[in-house]
Each structure stands twice: as C-alpha cells, then as structure tokens.
Amino acid sequence: MQTRFWEERFRRSGAVVDRAITRGELPPGTDPRAVLEMAAGPVYFRSLFTVDAVTPAYLSETARRTIRAFAQR
C-alpha cells in the first residue's frame, strides 16, 4: 500500500516538474523524484521533530528553495 501511495506521488510530481521545465523554471532532465524528496523532506522534518507550524509561508519558502536549488544545476 505504501509503495502505491508513493508511486502515485512521484507520478504526479513528474507532471509538475515537466510543467516547470516547459516554463523555464527548471532545466531539462530534472529528476521529479529528487524534487519531491527535496521539497517534502523539510516539511516532514518540521512536522515530526519540531513544534514549529507548517504554515503556507513555510511551504512557499520551501518550494522557492527547492526550485532555486534545481535551477542552479
């Protein structure tokens, strides 16, 4: 069950990454799974290991940082 859950998330993130490549926000060949892992990691860490809230502002900043990291490759 968990495998199917994550396979679907990786498939959907692939579509998001493809659109970002089309818009010129990410370089061609960007690995969708790596993008999802980099974006989700901080959110899960904050949720599980701190008392800090996962706010819309935090999610936006995490997304910006992830895009910036992959755009510089």
N, CA, C and O atoms as CSV, one atom per row, in Angstrom:
chain,resi,resn,atom,element,x,y,z
A,1,MET,N,N,0.832,-1.196,0.000
A,1,MET,CA,C,0.000,0.000,0.000
A,1,MET,C,C,0.872,1.254,0.000
A,1,MET,O,O,0.628,2.181,-0.772
A,2,GLN,N,N,1.880,1.282,0.859
A,2,GLN,CA,C,2.740,2.455,0.931
A,2,GLN,C,C,3.464,2.680,-0.394
A,2,GLN,O,O,3.646,3.820,-0.819
A,3,THR,N,N,3.872,1.602,-1.040
A,3,THR,CA,C,4.561,1.717,-2.322
A,3,THR,C,C,3.657,2.375,-3.352
A,3,THR,O,O,4.095,3.271,-4.072
A,4,ARG,N,N,2.415,1.948,-3.432
A,4,ARG,CA,C,1.471,2.553,-4.388
A,4,ARG,C,C,1.238,4.022,-4.068
A,4,ARG,O,O,1.157,4.853,-4.973
A,5,PHE,N,N,1.131,4.341,-2.792
A,5,PHE,CA,C,0.938,5.735,-2.383
A,5,PHE,C,C,2.059,6.600,-2.937
A,5,PHE,O,O,1.802,7.632,-3.556
A,6,TRP,N,N,3.313,6.180,-2.716
A,6,TRP,CA,C,4.448,6.994,-3.153
A,6,TRP,C,C,4.634,6.965,-4.659
A,6,TRP,O,O,5.053,7.963,-5.244
A,7,GLU,N,N,4.333,5.847,-5.299
A,7,GLU,CA,C,4.417,5.806,-6.759
A,7,GLU,C,C,3.495,6.845,-7.377
A,7,GLU,O,O,3.871,7.516,-8.337
A,8,GLU,N,N,2.299,6.982,-6.838
A,8,GLU,CA,C,1.352,7.984,-7.341
A,8,GLU,C,C,1.880,9.392,-7.098
A,8,GLU,O,O,1.747,10.255,-7.966
A,9,ARG,N,N,2.472,9.639,-5.945
A,9,ARG,CA,C,3.032,10.966,-5.657
A,9,ARG,C,C,4.175,11.281,-6.614
A,9,ARG,O,O,4.281,12.403,-7.110
A,10,PHE,N,N,5.028,10.295,-6.872
A,10,PHE,CA,C,6.140,10.511,-7.801
A,10,PHE,C,C,5.616,10.759,-9.217
A,10,PHE,O,O,6.167,11.592,-9.937
A,11,ARG,N,N,4.571,10.058,-9.622
A,11,ARG,CA,C,3.985,10.265,-10.945
A,11,ARG,C,C,3.438,11.688,-11.067
A,11,ARG,O,O,3.674,12.371,-12.064
A,12,ARG,N,N,2.713,12.120,-10.050
A,12,ARG,CA,C,2.149,13.473,-10.078
A,12,ARG,C,C,3.237,14.535,-10.040
A,12,ARG,O,O,3.133,15.558,-10.718
A,13,SER,N,N,4.269,14.301,-9.259
A,13,SER,CA,C,5.348,15.295,-9.205
A,13,SER,C,C,6.051,15.378,-10.549
A,13,SER,O,O,6.577,16.433,-10.905
A,14,GLY,N,N,6.070,14.289,-11.299
A,14,GLY,CA,C,6.654,14.320,-12.636
A,14,GLY,C,C,5.931,15.299,-13.534
A,14,GLY,O,O,6.569,16.018,-14.303
A,15,ALA,N,N,4.605,15.343,-13.450
A,15,ALA,CA,C,3.830,16.289,-14.253
A,15,ALA,C,C,4.129,17.724,-13.831
A,15,ALA,O,O,4.232,18.610,-14.679
A,16,VAL,N,N,4.269,17.958,-12.541
A,16,VAL,CA,C,4.585,19.302,-12.040
A,16,VAL,C,C,5.969,19.730,-12.523
A,16,VAL,O,O,6.157,20.865,-12.959
A,17,VAL,N,N,6.928,18.822,-12.442
A,17,VAL,CA,C,8.292,19.128,-12.889
A,17,VAL,C,C,8.306,19.377,-14.395
A,17,VAL,O,O,8.983,20.296,-14.856
A,18,ASP,N,N,7.576,18.582,-15.167
A,18,ASP,CA,C,7.508,18.797,-16.619
A,18,ASP,C,C,6.975,20.187,-16.949
A,18,ASP,O,O,7.494,20.853,-17.845
A,19,ARG,N,N,5.947,20.629,-16.236
A,19,ARG,CA,C,5.407,21.981,-16.481
A,19,ARG,C,C,6.427,23.050,-16.108
A,19,ARG,O,O,6.547,24.061,-16.799
A,20,ALA,N,N,7.161,22.832,-15.018
A,20,ALA,CA,C,8.192,23.797,-14.614
A,20,ALA,C,C,9.312,23.856,-15.651
A,20,ALA,O,O,9.860,24.928,-15.904
A,21,ILE,N,N,9.655,22.730,-16.246
A,21,ILE,CA,C,10.664,22.716,-17.311
A,21,ILE,C,C,10.146,23.493,-18.516
A,21,ILE,O,O,10.883,24.286,-19.103
A,22,THR,N,N,8.895,23.276,-18.888
A,22,THR,CA,C,8.293,23.984,-20.020
A,22,THR,C,C,8.301,25.494,-19.792
A,22,THR,O,O,8.520,26.260,-20.730
A,23,ARG,N,N,8.066,25.926,-18.557
A,23,ARG,CA,C,8.059,27.365,-18.235
A,23,ARG,C,C,9.466,27.934,-18.086
A,23,ARG,O,O,9.631,29.145,-17.936
A,24,GLY,N,N,10.479,27.075,-18.127
A,24,GLY,CA,C,11.856,27.534,-17.974
A,24,GLY,C,C,12.288,27.717,-16.531
A,24,GLY,O,O,13.337,28.308,-16.274
A,25,GLU,N,N,11.499,27.218,-15.581
A,25,GLU,CA,C,11.836,27.345,-14.164
A,25,GLU,C,C,12.842,26.286,-13.714
A,25,GLU,O,O,13.583,26.494,-12.753
A,26,LEU,N,N,12.862,25.162,-14.407
A,26,LEU,CA,C,13.793,24.076,-14.101
A,26,LEU,C,C,14.471,23.632,-15.392
A,26,LEU,O,O,13.876,23.714,-16.467
A,27,PRO,N,N,15.708,23.163,-15.292
A,27,PRO,CA,C,16.409,22.720,-16.501
A,27,PRO,C,C,15.883,21.371,-17.000
A,27,PRO,O,O,15.389,20.565,-16.212
A,28,PRO,N,N,15.991,21.128,-18.305
A,28,PRO,CA,C,15.597,19.825,-18.835
A,28,PRO,C,C,16.359,18.706,-18.126
A,28,PRO,O,O,17.526,18.860,-17.765
A,29,GLY,N,N,15.682,17.589,-17.937
A,29,GLY,CA,C,16.314,16.447,-17.296
A,29,GLY,C,C,16.235,16.445,-15.782
A,29,GLY,O,O,16.772,15.546,-15.135
A,30,THR,N,N,15.572,17.443,-15.209
A,30,THR,CA,C,15.420,17.482,-13.754
A,30,THR,C,C,14.660,16.242,-13.288
A,30,THR,O,O,13.630,15.888,-13.863
A,31,ASP,N,N,15.162,15.594,-12.262
A,31,ASP,CA,C,14.580,14.359,-11.733
A,31,ASP,C,C,13.383,14.674,-10.833
A,31,ASP,O,O,13.561,15.241,-9.755
A,32,PRO,N,N,12.165,14.315,-11.258
A,32,PRO,CA,C,10.981,14.622,-10.453
A,32,PRO,C,C,11.030,14.038,-9.045
A,32,PRO,O,O,10.593,14.682,-8.091
A,33,ARG,N,N,11.555,12.830,-8.910
A,33,ARG,CA,C,11.620,12.214,-7.579
A,33,ARG,C,C,12.540,13.015,-6.666
A,33,ARG,O,O,12.227,13.213,-5.491
A,34,ALA,N,N,13.664,13.474,-7.190
A,34,ALA,CA,C,14.593,14.267,-6.386
A,34,ALA,C,C,13.943,15.575,-5.946
A,34,ALA,O,O,14.147,16.025,-4.819
A,35,VAL,N,N,13.162,16.183,-6.833
A,35,VAL,CA,C,12.462,17.427,-6.479
A,35,VAL,C,C,11.479,17.162,-5.341
A,35,VAL,O,O,11.441,17.909,-4.364
A,36,LEU,N,N,10.688,16.104,-5.467
A,36,LEU,CA,C,9.712,15.784,-4.418
A,36,LEU,C,C,10.404,15.491,-3.095
A,36,LEU,O,O,9.964,15.957,-2.044
A,37,GLU,N,N,11.484,14.720,-3.142
A,37,GLU,CA,C,12.199,14.401,-1.907
A,37,GLU,C,C,12.769,15.655,-1.256
A,37,GLU,O,O,12.701,15.807,-0.036
A,38,MET,N,N,13.334,16.558,-2.066
A,38,MET,CA,C,13.920,17.770,-1.505
A,38,MET,C,C,12.846,18.702,-0.934
A,38,MET,O,O,13.072,19.367,0.077
A,39,ALA,N,N,11.692,18.747,-1.575
A,39,ALA,CA,C,10.613,19.615,-1.095
A,39,ALA,C,C,9.911,19.018,0.130
A,39,ALA,O,O,9.543,19.745,1.053
A,40,ALA,N,N,9.731,17.710,0.136
A,40,ALA,CA,C,8.983,17.071,1.219
A,40,ALA,C,C,9.812,16.897,2.487
A,40,ALA,O,O,9.269,16.926,3.591
A,41,GLY,N,N,11.104,16.721,2.336
A,41,GLY,CA,C,11.962,16.465,3.494
A,41,GLY,C,C,11.824,17.491,4.608
A,41,GLY,O,O,11.579,17.119,5.755
A,42,PRO,N,N,11.976,18.780,4.293
A,42,PRO,CA,C,11.863,19.782,5.354
A,42,PRO,C,C,10.468,19.822,6.001
A,42,PRO,O,O,10.336,20.079,7.197
A,43,VAL,N,N,9.441,19.565,5.196
A,43,VAL,CA,C,8.074,19.590,5.727
A,43,VAL,C,C,7.873,18.440,6.714
A,43,VAL,O,O,7.341,18.634,7.807
A,44,TYR,N,N,8.299,17.249,6.320
A,44,TYR,CA,C,8.189,16.109,7.233
A,44,TYR,C,C,9.038,16.319,8.479
A,44,TYR,O,O,8.595,16.015,9.586
A,45,PHE,N,N,10.239,16.830,8.315
A,45,PHE,CA,C,11.099,17.074,9.467
A,45,PHE,C,C,10.424,18.031,10.440
A,45,PHE,O,O,10.362,17.765,11.641
A,46,ARG,N,N,9.920,19.143,9.921
A,46,ARG,CA,C,9.270,20.131,10.786
A,46,ARG,C,C,8.050,19.528,11.473
A,46,ARG,O,O,7.810,19.774,12.655
A,47,SER,N,N,7.287,18.744,10.731
A,47,SER,CA,C,6.070,18.137,11.286
A,47,SER,C,C,6.362,17.115,12.378
A,47,SER,O,O,5.652,17.043,13.381
A,48,LEU,N,N,7.411,16.329,12.174
A,48,LEU,CA,C,7.671,15.214,13.079
A,48,LEU,C,C,8.616,15.531,14.229
A,48,LEU,O,O,8.506,14.931,15.298
A,49,PHE,N,N,9.544,16.463,14.028
A,49,PHE,CA,C,10.621,16.634,15.000
A,49,PHE,C,C,10.691,18.008,15.662
A,49,PHE,O,O,11.553,18.240,16.510
A,50,THR,N,N,9.803,18.912,15.289
A,50,THR,CA,C,9.803,20.227,15.928
A,50,THR,C,C,8.381,20.587,16.352
A,50,THR,O,O,7.420,19.890,16.025
A,51,VAL,N,N,8.275,21.674,17.074
A,51,VAL,CA,C,6.954,22.174,17.457
A,51,VAL,C,C,6.524,23.314,16.540
A,51,VAL,O,O,5.461,23.903,16.731
A,52,ASP,N,N,7.355,23.623,15.540
A,52,ASP,CA,C,7.042,24.715,14.619
A,52,ASP,C,C,5.917,24.304,13.669
A,52,ASP,O,O,5.826,23.150,13.251
A,53,ALA,N,N,5.073,25.265,13.341
A,53,ALA,CA,C,3.946,25.007,12.446
A,53,ALA,C,C,4.410,24.950,10.990
A,53,ALA,O,O,5.368,25.616,10.597
A,54,VAL,N,N,3.718,24.152,10.220
A,54,VAL,CA,C,3.916,24.132,8.768
A,54,VAL,C,C,2.876,25.091,8.195
A,54,VAL,O,O,1.728,24.719,7.952
A,55,THR,N,N,3.302,26.317,7.987
A,55,THR,CA,C,2.407,27.378,7.536
A,55,THR,C,C,2.457,27.512,6.014
A,55,THR,O,O,3.381,27.005,5.377
A,56,PRO,N,N,1.476,28.187,5.434
A,56,PRO,CA,C,1.549,28.453,3.996
A,56,PRO,C,C,2.834,29.193,3.610
A,56,PRO,O,O,3.408,28.929,2.554
A,57,ALA,N,N,3.278,30.104,4.452
A,57,ALA,CA,C,4.520,30.833,4.165
A,57,ALA,C,C,5.715,29.882,4.168
A,57,ALA,O,O,6.605,30.004,3.326
A,58,TYR,N,N,5.739,28.945,5.101
A,58,TYR,CA,C,6.826,27.962,5.154
A,58,TYR,C,C,6.809,27.078,3.912
A,58,TYR,O,O,7.859,26.798,3.335
A,59,LEU,N,N,5.637,26.643,3.502
A,59,LEU,CA,C,5.527,25.812,2.303
A,59,LEU,C,C,5.990,26.569,1.063
A,59,LEU,O,O,6.687,26.012,0.216
A,60,SER,N,N,5.605,27.833,0.957
A,60,SER,CA,C,6.032,28.649,-0.187
A,60,SER,C,C,7.540,28.822,-0.210
A,60,SER,O,O,8.163,28.714,-1.266
A,61,GLU,N,N,8.126,29.089,0.939
A,61,GLU,CA,C,9.580,29.265,1.012
A,61,GLU,C,C,10.303,27.955,0.695
A,61,GLU,O,O,11.333,27.966,0.022
A,62,THR,N,N,9.780,26.847,1.166
A,62,THR,CA,C,10.382,25.549,0.853
A,62,THR,C,C,10.320,25.283,-0.652
A,62,THR,O,O,11.288,24.793,-1.234
A,63,ALA,N,N,9.207,25.599,-1.273
A,63,ALA,CA,C,9.077,25.428,-2.727
A,63,ALA,C,C,10.070,26.323,-3.463
A,63,ALA,O,O,10.717,25.878,-4.411
A,64,ARG,N,N,10.196,27.580,-3.037
A,64,ARG,CA,C,11.156,28.505,-3.677
A,64,ARG,C,C,12.583,27.984,-3.555
A,64,ARG,O,O,13.344,28.015,-4.522
A,65,ARG,N,N,12.940,27.511,-2.383
A,65,ARG,CA,C,14.299,26.990,-2.171
A,65,ARG,C,C,14.561,25.758,-3.033
A,65,ARG,O,O,15.651,25.595,-3.581
A,66,THR,N,N,13.569,24.905,-3.146
A,66,THR,CA,C,13.727,23.695,-3.957
A,66,THR,C,C,13.924,24.054,-5.425
A,66,THR,O,O,14.830,23.535,-6.078
A,67,ILE,N,N,13.084,24.933,-5.942
A,67,ILE,CA,C,13.215,25.355,-7.341
A,67,ILE,C,C,14.566,26.008,-7.568
A,67,ILE,O,O,15.232,25.729,-8.565
A,68,ARG,N,N,14.974,26.871,-6.656
A,68,ARG,CA,C,16.266,27.549,-6.784
A,68,ARG,C,C,17.418,26.544,-6.818
A,68,ARG,O,O,18.349,26.693,-7.609
A,69,ALA,N,N,17.357,25.534,-5.970
A,69,ALA,CA,C,18.429,24.531,-5.914
A,69,ALA,C,C,18.543,23.770,-7.229
A,69,ALA,O,O,19.651,23.523,-7.706
A,70,PHE,N,N,17.427,23.401,-7.812
A,70,PHE,CA,C,17.472,22.648,-9.065
A,70,PHE,C,C,17.725,23.552,-10.265
A,70,PHE,O,O,18.310,23.107,-11.253
A,71,ALA,N,N,17.304,24.791,-10.204
A,71,ALA,CA,C,17.513,25.716,-11.322
A,71,ALA,C,C,18.986,26.044,-11.502
A,71,ALA,O,O,19.410,26.388,-12.606
A,72,GLN,N,N,19.770,25.944,-10.440
A,72,GLN,CA,C,21.191,26.297,-10.495
A,72,GLN,C,C,22.054,25.177,-11.043
A,72,GLN,O,O,23.265,25.353,-11.179
A,73,ARG,N,N,21.477,24.042,-11.358
A,73,ARG,CA,C,22.268,22.898,-11.843
A,73,ARG,C,C,22.639,23.070,-13.281
A,73,ARG,O,O,23.303,22.207,-13.856
